[in-house]
Amino acid sequence: MSVLENYNTVFSSVFNVDVSVLSDDFSSTSVDNWDSITQLSLVTAMEDAFDIMLDPEDILNFKSYAVGKEIVAKYGVTF
C-alpha cells in the first residue's frame, strides 16, 4: 500500500466515508461529523499508521485533508 493509499484509508475509516469523497476541500468546516473527538481519533490513527508522534500544535492544526498531508510530511512521511 502506498503512503497516499494508507493516508486515505485512515481518513476513510475515521470518517466512515468512501475514499472517492476525499479532496483538499475535506475539512472541519465542510464535514458535519468532524468534531474534537473525531479529530483526536484521526490524529491517533495517523500516528499509528505512520509510526509518528505529532506535536500538540500540529494536533490542533490538523483540520483538513490537505493540511494533514503537510503536517504528516513534517515527520518524514513522503507522499
All heavy atoms as a GROMACS GRO file, in nm:
protein
  617
    1MET      N    1   0.085  -0.118   0.000
    1MET     CA    2   0.000   0.000   0.000
    1MET      C    3   0.090   0.124   0.000
    1MET      O    4   0.184   0.134   0.078
    1MET     CB    5  -0.089  -0.003   0.125
    1MET     CG    6  -0.183   0.115   0.135
    1MET     SD    7  -0.290   0.118   0.283
    1MET     CE    8  -0.389  -0.026   0.260
    2SER      N    9   0.058   0.217  -0.088
    2SER     CA   10   0.137   0.341  -0.095
    2SER      C   11   0.106   0.430   0.025
    2SER      O   12   0.007   0.410   0.096
    2SER     CB   13   0.107   0.416  -0.224
    2SER     OG   14  -0.020   0.479  -0.216
    3VAL      N   15   0.189   0.530   0.045
    3VAL     CA   16   0.168   0.625   0.155
    3VAL      C   17   0.034   0.695   0.138
    3VAL      O   18  -0.043   0.708   0.233
    3VAL     CB   19   0.284   0.726   0.161
    3VAL    CG1   20   0.254   0.838   0.258
    3VAL    CG2   21   0.413   0.656   0.200
    4LEU      N   22   0.003   0.739   0.016
    4LEU     CA   23  -0.123   0.808  -0.008
    4LEU      C   24  -0.242   0.716   0.016
    4LEU      O   25  -0.341   0.757   0.076
    4LEU     CB   26  -0.128   0.865  -0.150
    4LEU     CG   27  -0.254   0.943  -0.185
    4LEU    CD1   28  -0.274   1.062  -0.090
    4LEU    CD2   29  -0.249   0.991  -0.329
    5GLU      N   30  -0.231   0.592  -0.027
    5GLU     CA   31  -0.339   0.496  -0.002
    5GLU      C   32  -0.359   0.475   0.148
    5GLU      O   33  -0.473   0.468   0.196
    5GLU     CB   34  -0.310   0.363  -0.071
    5GLU     CG   35  -0.324   0.367  -0.221
    5GLU     CD   36  -0.273   0.240  -0.288
    5GLU    OE1   37  -0.180   0.176  -0.234
    5GLU    OE2   38  -0.325   0.208  -0.395
    6ASN      N   39  -0.250   0.465   0.221
    6ASN     CA   40  -0.257   0.449   0.366
    6ASN      C   41  -0.322   0.571   0.430
    6ASN      O   42  -0.409   0.558   0.517
    6ASN     CB   43  -0.116   0.424   0.421
    6ASN     CG   44  -0.116   0.365   0.560
    6ASN    OD1   45  -0.217   0.320   0.611
    6ASN    ND2   46   0.001   0.365   0.620
    7TYR      N   47  -0.281   0.689   0.389
    7TYR     CA   48  -0.337   0.815   0.439
    7TYR      C   49  -0.487   0.820   0.412
    7TYR      O   50  -0.567   0.850   0.500
    7TYR     CB   51  -0.264   0.932   0.371
    7TYR     CG   52  -0.304   1.069   0.418
    7TYR    CD1   53  -0.252   1.122   0.535
    7TYR    CD2   54  -0.391   1.149   0.343
    7TYR    CE1   55  -0.286   1.250   0.578
    7TYR    CE2   56  -0.426   1.276   0.385
    7TYR     CZ   57  -0.374   1.326   0.502
    7TYR     OH   58  -0.408   1.453   0.544
    8ASN      N   59  -0.525   0.787   0.289
    8ASN     CA   60  -0.666   0.789   0.252
    8ASN      C   61  -0.747   0.685   0.330
    8ASN      O   62  -0.861   0.712   0.369
    8ASN     CB   63  -0.683   0.764   0.102
    8ASN     CG   64  -0.640   0.882   0.019
    8ASN    OD1   65  -0.626   0.995   0.067
    8ASN    ND2   66  -0.617   0.859  -0.109
    9THR      N   67  -0.688   0.569   0.353
    9THR     CA   68  -0.756   0.465   0.429
    9THR      C   69  -0.785   0.510   0.571
    9THR      O   70  -0.893   0.484   0.625
    9THR     CB   71  -0.672   0.335   0.429
    9THR    OG1   72  -0.656   0.290   0.295
    9THR    CG2   73  -0.736   0.226   0.512
   10VAL      N   74  -0.690   0.581   0.632
   10VAL     CA   75  -0.712   0.633   0.768
   10VAL      C   76  -0.829   0.731   0.768
   10VAL      O   77  -0.921   0.720   0.849
   10VAL     CB   78  -0.584   0.699   0.824
   10VAL    CG1   79  -0.613   0.771   0.954
   10VAL    CG2   80  -0.474   0.596   0.843
   11PHE      N   81  -0.829   0.826   0.676
   11PHE     CA   82  -0.939   0.923   0.667
   11PHE      C   83  -1.072   0.852   0.643
   11PHE      O   84  -1.172   0.880   0.709
   11PHE     CB   85  -0.914   1.025   0.555
   11PHE     CG   86  -0.862   1.156   0.604
   11PHE    CD1   87  -0.726   1.178   0.616
   11PHE    CD2   88  -0.948   1.260   0.638
   11PHE    CE1   89  -0.677   1.299   0.660
   11PHE    CE2   90  -0.900   1.382   0.682
   11PHE     CZ   91  -0.764   1.401   0.693
   12SER      N   92  -1.072   0.760   0.549
   12SER     CA   93  -1.193   0.687   0.514
   12SER      C   94  -1.248   0.611   0.634
   12SER      O   95  -1.369   0.612   0.659
   12SER     CB   96  -1.161   0.590   0.399
   12SER     OG   97  -1.270   0.509   0.370
   13SER      N   98  -1.161   0.548   0.708
   13SER     CA   99  -1.202   0.470   0.824
   13SER      C  100  -1.254   0.558   0.937
   13SER      O  101  -1.360   0.531   0.994
   13SER     CB  102  -1.083   0.387   0.872
   13SER     OG  103  -1.114   0.320   0.990
   14VAL      N  104  -1.181   0.663   0.969
   14VAL     CA  105  -1.220   0.751   1.081
   14VAL      C  106  -1.353   0.821   1.053
   14VAL      O  107  -1.439   0.831   1.140
   14VAL     CB  108  -1.109   0.854   1.112
   14VAL    CG1  109  -1.159   0.962   1.207
   14VAL    CG2  110  -0.986   0.784   1.170
   15PHE      N  111  -1.371   0.868   0.930
   15PHE     CA  112  -1.492   0.943   0.896
   15PHE      C  113  -1.601   0.857   0.834
   15PHE      O  114  -1.709   0.906   0.804
   15PHE     CB  115  -1.458   1.062   0.805
   15PHE     CG  116  -1.384   1.169   0.876
   15PHE    CD1  117  -1.246   1.180   0.865
   15PHE    CD2  118  -1.450   1.259   0.959
   15PHE    CE1  119  -1.176   1.279   0.933
   15PHE    CE2  120  -1.381   1.357   1.028
   15PHE     CZ  121  -1.244   1.367   1.015
   16ASN      N  122  -1.570   0.728   0.815
   16ASN     CA  123  -1.667   0.634   0.759
   16ASN      C  124  -1.723   0.684   0.626
   16ASN      O  125  -1.844   0.693   0.606
   16ASN     CB  126  -1.780   0.607   0.859
   16ASN     CG  127  -1.858   0.483   0.824
   16ASN    OD1  128  -1.806   0.391   0.762
   16ASN    ND2  129  -1.984   0.482   0.862
   17VAL      N  130  -1.630   0.721   0.536
   17VAL     CA  131  -1.666   0.769   0.402
   17VAL      C  132  -1.586   0.691   0.299
   17VAL      O  133  -1.483   0.632   0.330
   17VAL     CB  134  -1.638   0.921   0.384
   17VAL    CG1  135  -1.724   1.004   0.478
   17VAL    CG2  136  -1.491   0.953   0.402
   18ASP      N  137  -1.632   0.695   0.176
   18ASP     CA  138  -1.558   0.634   0.067
   18ASP      C  139  -1.439   0.722   0.032
   18ASP      O  140  -1.447   0.845   0.041
   18ASP     CB  141  -1.650   0.618  -0.055
   18ASP     CG  142  -1.587   0.533  -0.162
   18ASP    OD1  143  -1.587   0.410  -0.148
   18ASP    OD2  144  -1.534   0.593  -0.259
   19VAL      N  145  -1.332   0.659  -0.007
   19VAL     CA  146  -1.209   0.732  -0.043
   19VAL      C  147  -1.237   0.834  -0.154
   19VAL      O  148  -1.172   0.940  -0.159
   19VAL     CB  149  -1.098   0.632  -0.084
   19VAL    CG1  150  -0.977   0.704  -0.138
   19VAL    CG2  151  -1.060   0.544   0.033
   20SER      N  152  -1.333   0.806  -0.238
   20SER     CA  153  -1.362   0.896  -0.351
   20SER      C  154  -1.409   1.035  -0.308
   20SER      O  155  -1.400   1.129  -0.386
   20SER     CB  156  -1.466   0.832  -0.443
   20SER     OG  157  -1.590   0.818  -0.375
   21VAL      N  158  -1.457   1.051  -0.186
   21VAL     CA  159  -1.503   1.184  -0.141
   21VAL      C  160  -1.390   1.268  -0.083
   21VAL      O  161  -1.409   1.387  -0.056
   21VAL     CB  162  -1.619   1.175  -0.039
   21VAL    CG1  163  -1.735   1.097  -0.093
   21VAL    CG2  164  -1.572   1.120   0.094
   22LEU      N  165  -1.274   1.210  -0.065
   22LEU     CA  166  -1.162   1.283  -0.007
   22LEU      C  167  -1.100   1.377  -0.110
   22LEU      O  168  -1.073   1.339  -0.222
   22LEU     CB  169  -1.055   1.186   0.044
   22LEU     CG  170  -1.102   1.089   0.152
   22LEU    CD1  171  -0.991   0.990   0.186
   22LEU    CD2  172  -1.148   1.163   0.277
   23SER      N  173  -1.083   1.501  -0.068
   23SER     CA  174  -1.021   1.604  -0.153
   23SER      C  175  -0.964   1.711  -0.062
   23SER      O  176  -0.983   1.707   0.060
   23SER     CB  177  -1.124   1.664  -0.248
   23SER     OG  178  -1.216   1.744  -0.175
   24ASP      N  179  -0.897   1.808  -0.121
   24ASP     CA  180  -0.841   1.918  -0.041
   24ASP      C  181  -0.950   1.999   0.029
   24ASP      O  182  -0.922   2.071   0.124
   24ASP     CB  183  -0.755   2.008  -0.129
   24ASP     CG  184  -0.623   1.941  -0.167
   24ASP    OD1  185  -0.589   1.836  -0.109
   24ASP    OD2  186  -0.554   1.994  -0.255
   25ASP      N  187  -1.075   1.988  -0.017
   25ASP     CA  188  -1.186   2.060   0.045
   25ASP      C  189  -1.245   1.985   0.166
   25ASP      O  190  -1.331   2.038   0.235
   25ASP     CB  191  -1.298   2.083  -0.057
   25ASP     CG  192  -1.253   2.175  -0.170
   25ASP    OD1  193  -1.167   2.262  -0.145
   25ASP    OD2  194  -1.303   2.158  -0.282
   26PHE      N  195  -1.200   1.864   0.190
   26PHE     CA  196  -1.249   1.784   0.302
   26PHE      C  197  -1.186   1.842   0.429
   26PHE      O  198  -1.066   1.829   0.451
   26PHE     CB  199  -1.208   1.637   0.282
   26PHE     CG  200  -1.280   1.539   0.369
   26PHE    CD1  201  -1.398   1.481   0.326
   26PHE    CD2  202  -1.230   1.503   0.492
   26PHE    CE1  203  -1.466   1.389   0.405
   26PHE    CE2  204  -1.295   1.412   0.572
   26PHE     CZ  205  -1.414   1.355   0.529
   27SER      N  206  -1.267   1.908   0.511
   27SER     CA  207  -1.212   1.978   0.628
   27SER      C  208  -1.314   1.988   0.740
   27SER      O  209  -1.431   1.952   0.725
   27SER     CB  210  -1.168   2.119   0.589
   27SER     OG  211  -1.281   2.200   0.563
   28SER      N  212  -1.269   2.039   0.852
   28SER     CA  213  -1.356   2.053   0.969
   28SER      C  214  -1.472   2.149   0.943
   28SER      O  215  -1.574   2.143   1.011
   28SER     CB  216  -1.276   2.100   1.090
   28SER     OG  217  -1.216   2.225   1.066
   29THR      N  218  -1.458   2.236   0.846
   29THR     CA  219  -1.566   2.330   0.815
   29THR      C  220  -1.666   2.273   0.714
   29THR      O  221  -1.777   2.324   0.702
   29THR     CB  222  -1.511   2.464   0.761
   29THR    OG1  223  -1.433   2.438   0.644
   29THR    CG2  224  -1.428   2.535   0.866
   30SER      N  225  -1.628   2.166   0.644
   30SER     CA  226  -1.717   2.110   0.543
   30SER      C  227  -1.773   1.973   0.578
   30SER      O  228  -1.863   1.924   0.511
   30SER     CB  229  -1.645   2.101   0.408
   30SER     OG  230  -1.540   2.006   0.414
   31VAL      N  231  -1.723   1.912   0.684
   31VAL     CA  232  -1.766   1.778   0.724
   31VAL      C  233  -1.841   1.787   0.856
   31VAL      O  234  -1.784   1.829   0.958
   31VAL     CB  235  -1.644   1.683   0.737
   31VAL    CG1  236  -1.688   1.546   0.783
   31VAL    CG2  237  -1.569   1.676   0.605
   32ASP      N  238  -1.968   1.749   0.853
   32ASP     CA  239  -2.054   1.764   0.970
   32ASP      C  240  -2.004   1.689   1.093
   32ASP      O  241  -2.014   1.740   1.205
   32ASP     CB  242  -2.197   1.718   0.938
   32ASP     CG  243  -2.268   1.812   0.844
   32ASP    OD1  244  -2.229   1.930   0.836
   32ASP    OD2  245  -2.364   1.766   0.777
   33ASN      N  246  -1.952   1.569   1.075
   33ASN     CA  247  -1.911   1.491   1.192
   33ASN      C  248  -1.765   1.510   1.231
   33ASN      O  249  -1.710   1.432   1.307
   33ASN     CB  250  -1.944   1.342   1.172
   33ASN     CG  251  -1.864   1.277   1.061
   33ASN    OD1  252  -1.819   1.343   0.968
   33ASN    ND2  253  -1.847   1.146   1.071
   34TRP      N  254  -1.702   1.616   1.181
   34TRP     CA  255  -1.564   1.646   1.221
   34TRP      C  256  -1.571   1.734   1.346
   34TRP      O  257  -1.589   1.854   1.341
   34TRP     CB  258  -1.490   1.719   1.110
   34TRP     CG  259  -1.341   1.732   1.131
   34TRP    CD1  260  -1.276   1.766   1.246
   34TRP    CD2  261  -1.239   1.711   1.033
   34TRP    NE1  262  -1.142   1.769   1.226
   34TRP    CE2  263  -1.115   1.735   1.096
   34TRP    CE3  264  -1.240   1.676   0.899
   34TRP    CZ2  265  -0.994   1.725   1.029
   34TRP    CZ3  266  -1.119   1.666   0.832
   34TRP    CH2  267  -0.998   1.689   0.896
   35ASP      N  268  -1.556   1.669   1.461
   35ASP     CA  269  -1.555   1.740   1.588
   35ASP      C  270  -1.424   1.708   1.660
   35ASP      O  271  -1.337   1.641   1.604
   35ASP     CB  272  -1.678   1.705   1.672
   35ASP     CG  273  -1.690   1.555   1.700
   35ASP    OD1  274  -1.590   1.482   1.687
   35ASP    OD2  275  -1.801   1.511   1.734
   36SER      N  276  -1.410   1.755   1.782
   36SER     CA  277  -1.284   1.736   1.853
   36SER      C  278  -1.254   1.589   1.880
   36SER      O  279  -1.138   1.547   1.872
   36SER     CB  280  -1.285   1.814   1.984
   36SER     OG  281  -1.391   1.772   2.067
   37ILE      N  282  -1.355   1.510   1.906
   37ILE     CA  283  -1.334   1.367   1.931
   37ILE      C  284  -1.287   1.297   1.803
   37ILE      O  285  -1.193   1.218   1.805
   37ILE     CB  286  -1.463   1.301   1.983
   37ILE    CG1  287  -1.510   1.367   2.113
   37ILE    CG2  288  -1.444   1.151   2.002
   37ILE    CD1  289  -1.414   1.357   2.228
   38THR      N  290  -1.354   1.329   1.693
   38THR     CA  291  -1.315   1.269   1.565
   38THR      C  292  -1.174   1.313   1.527
   38THR      O  293  -1.096   1.234   1.474
   38THR     CB  294  -1.416   1.308   1.455
   38THR    OG1  295  -1.547   1.281   1.500
   38THR    CG2  296  -1.391   1.230   1.328
   39GLN      N  297  -1.142   1.438   1.553
   39GLN     CA  298  -1.009   1.488   1.521
   39GLN      C  299  -0.902   1.412   1.600
   39GLN      O  300  -0.799   1.376   1.545
   39GLN     CB  301  -1.000   1.638   1.547
   39GLN     CG  302  -0.867   1.697   1.504
   39GLN     CD  303  -0.871   1.848   1.492
   39GLN    OE1  304  -0.975   1.904   1.462
   39GLN    NE2  305  -0.759   1.911   1.512
   40LEU      N  306  -0.928   1.388   1.727
   40LEU     CA  307  -0.832   1.312   1.807
   40LEU      C  308  -0.821   1.168   1.758
   40LEU      O  309  -0.712   1.111   1.757
   40LEU     CB  310  -0.869   1.316   1.955
   40LEU     CG  311  -0.844   1.450   2.024
   40LEU    CD1  312  -0.893   1.446   2.168
   40LEU    CD2  313  -0.697   1.487   2.019
   41SER      N  314  -0.933   1.111   1.716
   41SER     CA  315  -0.930   0.975   1.660
   41SER      C  316  -0.847   0.973   1.532
   41SER      O  317  -0.770   0.879   1.508
   41SER     CB  318  -1.072   0.927   1.629
   41SER     OG  319  -1.146   0.914   1.746
   42LEU      N  320  -0.863   1.076   1.450
   42LEU     CA  321  -0.788   1.088   1.326
   42LEU      C  322  -0.638   1.098   1.355
   42LEU      O  323  -0.556   1.029   1.294
   42LEU     CB  324  -0.835   1.209   1.246
   42LEU     CG  325  -0.762   1.240   1.116
   42LEU    CD1  326  -0.776   1.125   1.017
   42LEU    CD2  327  -0.813   1.370   1.056
   43VAL      N  328  -0.602   1.184   1.447
   43VAL     CA  329  -0.461   1.204   1.481
   43VAL      C  330  -0.401   1.074   1.535
   43VAL      O  331  -0.292   1.033   1.494
   43VAL     CB  332  -0.446   1.319   1.583
   43VAL    CG1  333  -0.308   1.318   1.645
   43VAL    CG2  334  -0.474   1.452   1.517
   44THR      N  335  -0.473   1.007   1.622
   44THR     CA  336  -0.424   0.882   1.679
   44THR      C  337  -0.404   0.777   1.570
   44THR      O  338  -0.303   0.706   1.567
   44THR     CB  339  -0.522   0.829   1.786
   44THR    OG1  340  -0.534   0.927   1.890
   44THR    CG2  341  -0.475   0.698   1.846
   45ALA      N  342  -0.500   0.769   1.480
   45ALA     CA  343  -0.491   0.672   1.370
   45ALA      C  344  -0.373   0.706   1.278
   45ALA      O  345  -0.303   0.615   1.230
   45ALA     CB  346  -0.621   0.669   1.291
   46MET      N  347  -0.351   0.834   1.252
   46MET     CA  348  -0.237   0.875   1.168
   46MET      C  349  -0.105   0.841   1.237
   46MET      O  350  -0.011   0.791   1.174
   46MET     CB  351  -0.241   1.026   1.138
   46MET     CG  352  -0.343   1.067   1.038
   46MET     SD  353  -0.308   1.004   0.873
   46MET     CE  354  -0.459   1.049   0.792
   47GLU      N  355  -0.097   0.869   1.366
   47GLU     CA  356   0.024   0.837   1.440
   47GLU      C  357   0.053   0.687   1.435
   47GLU      O  358   0.168   0.647   1.415
   47GLU     CB  359   0.012   0.885   1.585
   47GLU     CG  360   0.016   1.034   1.600
   47GLU     CD  361  -0.001   1.081   1.743
   47GLU    OE1  362  -0.068   1.012   1.823
   47GLU    OE2  363   0.051   1.190   1.775
   48ASP      N  364  -0.050   0.606   1.451
   48ASP     CA  365  -0.033   0.461   1.445
   48ASP      C  366   0.004   0.415   1.305
   48ASP      O  367   0.094   0.331   1.288
   48ASP     CB  368  -0.161   0.389   1.490
   48ASP     CG  369  -0.189   0.405   1.638
   48ASP    OD1  370  -0.098   0.444   1.714
   48ASP    OD2  371  -0.304   0.377   1.679
   49ALA      N  372  -0.063   0.468   1.204
   49ALA     CA  373  -0.041   0.425   1.066
   49ALA      C  374   0.101   0.457   1.017
   49ALA      O  375   0.159   0.380   0.941
   49ALA     CB  376  -0.144   0.489   0.973
   50PHE      N  377   0.154   0.571   1.061
   50PHE     CA  378   0.285   0.615   1.011
   50PHE      C  379   0.395   0.610   1.116
   50PHE      O  380   0.506   0.655   1.091
   50PHE     CB  381   0.272   0.756   0.952
   50PHE     CG  382   0.184   0.760   0.830
   50PHE    CD1  383   0.060   0.819   0.834
   50PHE    CD2  384   0.226   0.701   0.711
   50PHE    CE1  385  -0.023   0.822   0.722
   50PHE    CE2  386   0.145   0.703   0.598
   50PHE     CZ  387   0.021   0.763   0.604
   51ASP      N  388   0.362   0.556   1.235
   51ASP     CA  389   0.460   0.544   1.343
   51ASP      C  390   0.529   0.678   1.372
   51ASP      O  391   0.652   0.690   1.369
   51ASP     CB  392   0.564   0.436   1.310
   51ASP     CG  393   0.642   0.394   1.432
   51ASP    OD1  394   0.590   0.405   1.546
   51ASP    OD2  395   0.758   0.351   1.417
   52ILE      N  396   0.445   0.779   1.393
   52ILE     CA  397   0.493   0.914   1.426
   52ILE      C  398   0.423   0.963   1.552
   52ILE      O  399   0.326   0.902   1.598
   52ILE     CB  400   0.468   1.014   1.309
   52ILE    CG1  401   0.320   1.020   1.274
   52ILE    CG2  402   0.554   0.977   1.189
   52ILE    CD1  403   0.283   1.122   1.167
   53MET      N  404   0.470   1.073   1.607
   53MET     CA  405   0.409   1.135   1.725
   53MET      C  406   0.398   1.284   1.696
   53MET      O  407   0.500   1.354   1.689
   53MET     CB  408   0.495   1.111   1.848
   53MET     CG  409   0.432   1.164   1.973
   53MET     SD  410   0.304   1.053   2.028
   53MET     CE  411   0.343   1.043   2.200
   54LEU      N  412   0.275   1.332   1.678
   54LEU     CA  413   0.253   1.472   1.643
   54LEU      C  414   0.267   1.562   1.766
   54LEU      O  415   0.227   1.525   1.876
   54LEU     CB  416   0.115   1.492   1.583
   54LEU     CG  417   0.081   1.413   1.456
   54LEU    CD1  418  -0.057   1.451   1.406
   54LEU    CD2  419   0.183   1.437   1.348
   55ASP      N  420   0.322   1.681   1.744
   55ASP     CA  421   0.330   1.782   1.848
   55ASP      C  422   0.190   1.838   1.875
   55ASP      O  423   0.105   1.837   1.785
   55ASP     CB  424   0.419   1.899   1.803
   55ASP     CG  425   0.565   1.860   1.793
   55ASP    OD1  426   0.608   1.770   1.866
   55ASP    OD2  427   0.637   1.921   1.711
   56PRO      N  428   0.166   1.889   1.995
   56PRO     CA  429   0.034   1.945   2.027
   56PRO      C  430  -0.015   2.050   1.927
   56PRO      O  431  -0.132   2.052   1.890
   56PRO     CB  432   0.054   2.005   2.166
   56PRO     CG  433   0.162   1.922   2.227
   56PRO     CD  434   0.254   1.889   2.112
   57GLU      N  435   0.075   2.136   1.880
   57GLU     CA  436   0.036   2.239   1.783
   57GLU      C  437  -0.013   2.176   1.653
   57GLU      O  438  -0.110   2.221   1.594
   57GLU     CB  439   0.154   2.332   1.756
   57GLU     CG  440   0.118   2.447   1.663
   57GLU     CD  441   0.234   2.543   1.642
   57GLU    OE1  442   0.319   2.557   1.732
   57GLU    OE2  443   0.238   2.603   1.534
   58ASP      N  444   0.055   2.070   1.610
   58ASP     CA  445   0.014   2.002   1.487
   58ASP      C  446  -0.121   1.932   1.506
   58ASP      O  447  -0.203   1.928   1.414
   58ASP     CB  448   0.120   1.902   1.442
   58ASP     CG  449   0.245   1.971   1.390
   58ASP    OD1  450   0.232   2.083   1.335
   58ASP    OD2  451   0.354   1.914   1.402
   59ILE      N  452  -0.144   1.878   1.624
   59ILE     CA  453  -0.273   1.813   1.653
   59ILE      C  454  -0.386   1.916   1.641
   59ILE      O  455  -0.489   1.889   1.580
   59ILE     CB  456  -0.271   1.749   1.793
   59ILE    CG1  457  -0.173   1.631   1.795
   59ILE    CG2  458  -0.411   1.705   1.834
   59ILE    CD1  459  -0.143   1.577   1.933
   60LEU      N  460  -0.364   2.034   1.696
   60LEU     CA  461  -0.467   2.139   1.690
   60LEU      C  462  -0.489   2.189   1.547
   60LEU      O  463  -0.600   2.227   1.511
   60LEU     CB  464  -0.427   2.256   1.779
   60LEU     CG  465  -0.430   2.230   1.929
   60LEU    CD1  466  -0.373   2.349   2.005
   60LEU    CD2  467  -0.571   2.198   1.976
   61ASN      N  468  -0.384   2.189   1.466
   61ASN     CA  469  -0.394   2.242   1.329
   61ASN      C  470  -0.438   2.138   1.226
   61ASN      O  471  -0.462   2.173   1.111
   61ASN     CB  472  -0.259   2.301   1.287
   61ASN     CG  473  -0.227   2.427   1.363
   61ASN    OD1  474  -0.315   2.502   1.400
   61ASN    ND2  475  -0.099   2.449   1.389
   62PHE      N  476  -0.451   2.013   1.265
   62PHE     CA  477  -0.488   1.905   1.174
   62PHE      C  478  -0.639   1.913   1.149
   62PHE      O  479  -0.716   1.836   1.203
   62PHE     CB  480  -0.450   1.770   1.234
   62PHE     CG  481  -0.431   1.660   1.134
   62PHE    CD1  482  -0.310   1.593   1.128
   62PHE    CD2  483  -0.532   1.621   1.050
   62PHE    CE1  484  -0.291   1.489   1.038
   62PHE    CE2  485  -0.514   1.517   0.960
   62PHE     CZ  486  -0.394   1.451   0.953
   63LYS      N  487  -0.680   2.008   1.065
   63LYS     CA  488  -0.822   2.034   1.046
   63LYS      C  489  -0.870   2.018   0.903
   63LYS      O  490  -0.980   2.058   0.870
   63LYS     CB  491  -0.858   2.173   1.097
   63LYS     CG  492  -0.839   2.185   1.246
   63LYS     CD  493  -0.901   2.308   1.302
   63LYS     CE  494  -0.879   2.308   1.451
   63LYS     NZ  495  -0.991   2.355   1.524
   64SER      N  496  -0.785   1.958   0.819
   64SER     CA  497  -0.829   1.931   0.683
   64SER      C  498  -0.742   1.821   0.622
   64SER      O  499  -0.632   1.792   0.670
   64SER     CB  500  -0.823   2.056   0.594
   64SER     OG  501  -0.690   2.084   0.556
   65TYR      N  502  -0.795   1.763   0.516
   65TYR     CA  503  -0.723   1.660   0.442
   65TYR      C  504  -0.591   1.716   0.388
   65TYR      O  505  -0.486   1.653   0.403
   65TYR     CB  506  -0.814   1.613   0.328
   65TYR     CG  507  -0.755   1.510   0.236
   65TYR    CD1  508  -0.757   1.375   0.270
   65TYR    CD2  509  -0.700   1.547   0.114
   65TYR    CE1  510  -0.705   1.279   0.185
   65TYR    CE2  511  -0.648   1.452   0.028
   65TYR     CZ  512  -0.650   1.319   0.063
   65TYR     OH  513  -0.599   1.225  -0.021
   66ALA      N  514  -0.595   1.836   0.330
   66ALA     CA  515  -0.476   1.897   0.270
   66ALA      C  516  -0.372   1.934   0.375
   66ALA      O  517  -0.254   1.904   0.361
   66ALA     CB  518  -0.516   2.019   0.187
   67VAL      N  519  -0.416   2.000   0.481
   67VAL     CA  520  -0.323   2.041   0.587
   67VAL      C  521  -0.265   1.918   0.656
   67VAL      O  522  -0.147   1.916   0.693
   67VAL     CB  523  -0.393   2.135   0.689
   67VAL    CG1  524  -0.306   2.158   0.810
   67VAL    CG2  525  -0.428   2.266   0.623
   68GLY      N  526  -0.346   1.814   0.668
   68GLY     CA  527  -0.297   1.690   0.729
   68GLY      C  528  -0.179   1.633   0.653
   68GLY      O  529  -0.083   1.584   0.714
   69LYS      N  530  -0.184   1.639   0.521
   69LYS     CA  531  -0.071   1.590   0.440
   69LYS      C  532   0.056   1.668   0.473
   69LYS      O  533   0.164   1.612   0.486
   69LYS     CB  534  -0.101   1.604   0.291
   69LYS     CG  535  -0.190   1.499   0.235
   69LYS     CD  536  -0.200   1.524   0.085
   69LYS     CE  537  -0.298   1.436   0.018
   69LYS     NZ  538  -0.311   1.465  -0.124
   70GLU      N  539   0.042   1.800   0.483
   70GLU     CA  540   0.158   1.885   0.515
   70GLU      C  541   0.214   1.851   0.653
   70GLU      O  542   0.336   1.845   0.672
   70GLU     CB  543   0.118   2.032   0.509
   70GLU     CG  544   0.080   2.081   0.372
   70GLU     CD  545   0.020   2.221   0.373
   70GLU    OE1  546   0.027   2.290   0.477
   70GLU    OE2  547  -0.036   2.260   0.268
   71ILE      N  548   0.124   1.832   0.748
   71ILE     CA  549   0.167   1.802   0.886
   71ILE      C  550   0.237   1.667   0.890
   71ILE      O  551   0.347   1.654   0.947
   71ILE     CB  552   0.047   1.807   0.982
   71ILE    CG1  553   0.002   1.952   1.001
   71ILE    CG2  554   0.083   1.744   1.117
   71ILE    CD1  555  -0.128   1.970   1.077
   72VAL      N  556   0.178   1.565   0.831
   72VAL     CA  557   0.238   1.432   0.832
   72VAL      C  558   0.374   1.435   0.761
   72VAL      O  559   0.469   1.370   0.804
   72VAL     CB  560   0.140   1.330   0.769
   72VAL    CG1  561   0.206   1.196   0.747
   72VAL    CG2  562   0.017   1.313   0.857
   73ALA      N  563   0.384   1.511   0.654
   73ALA     CA  564   0.511   1.521   0.579
   73ALA      C  565   0.622   1.580   0.665
   73ALA      O  566   0.740   1.546   0.646
   73ALA     CB  567   0.491   1.603   0.453
   74LYS      N  568   0.587   1.667   0.761
   74LYS     CA  569   0.687   1.725   0.850
   74LYS      C  570   0.759   1.617   0.932
   74LYS      O  571   0.869   1.639   0.982
   74LYS     CB  572   0.622   1.823   0.949
   74LYS     CG  573   0.584   1.954   0.889
   74LYS     CD  574   0.508   2.045   0.985
   74LYS     CE  575   0.553   2.046   1.127
   74LYS     NZ  576   0.478   2.141   1.212
   75TYR      N  577   0.696   1.502   0.946
   75TYR     CA  578   0.752   1.394   1.027
   75TYR      C  579   0.819   1.288   0.941
   75TYR      O  580   0.840   1.175   0.985
   75TYR     CB  581   0.641   1.334   1.115
   75TYR     CG  582   0.590   1.434   1.214
   75TYR    CD1  583   0.489   1.523   1.182
   75TYR    CD2  584   0.647   1.442   1.342
   75TYR    CE1  585   0.445   1.617   1.273
   75TYR    CE2  586   0.602   1.536   1.434
   75TYR     CZ  587   0.502   1.624   1.399
   75TYR     OH  588   0.458   1.719   1.489
   76GLY      N  589   0.852   1.323   0.817
   76GLY     CA  590   0.927   1.236   0.731
   76GLY      C  591   0.847   1.144   0.643
   76GLY      O  592   0.901   1.058   0.574
   77VAL      N  593   0.715   1.162   0.642
   77VAL     CA  594   0.630   1.080   0.555
   77VAL      C  595   0.628   1.146   0.418
   77VAL      O  596   0.589   1.261   0.404
   77VAL     CB  597   0.487   1.068   0.613
   77VAL    CG1  598   0.397   0.990   0.519
   77VAL    CG2  599   0.491   1.005   0.751
   78THR      N  600   0.672   1.072   0.316
   78THR     CA  601   0.682   1.126   0.182
   78THR      C  602   0.567   1.077   0.096
   78THR      O  603   0.546   0.957   0.083
   78THR     CB  604   0.815   1.084   0.117
   78THR    OG1  605   0.921   1.122   0.203
   78THR    CG2  606   0.832   1.149  -0.018
   79PHE      N  607   0.492   1.171   0.040
   79PHE     CA  608   0.379   1.136  -0.047
   79PHE      C  609   0.425   1.123  -0.190
   79PHE      O  610   0.512   1.186  -0.237
   79PHE     CB  611   0.269   1.243  -0.037
   79PHE     CG  612   0.193   1.234   0.092
   79PHE    CD1  613   0.233   1.305   0.203
   79PHE    CD2  614   0.083   1.152   0.103
   79PHE    CE1  615   0.164   1.295   0.323
   79PHE    CE2  616   0.013   1.142   0.221
   79PHE     CZ  617   0.054   1.213   0.332
   0.00000   0.00000   0.00000
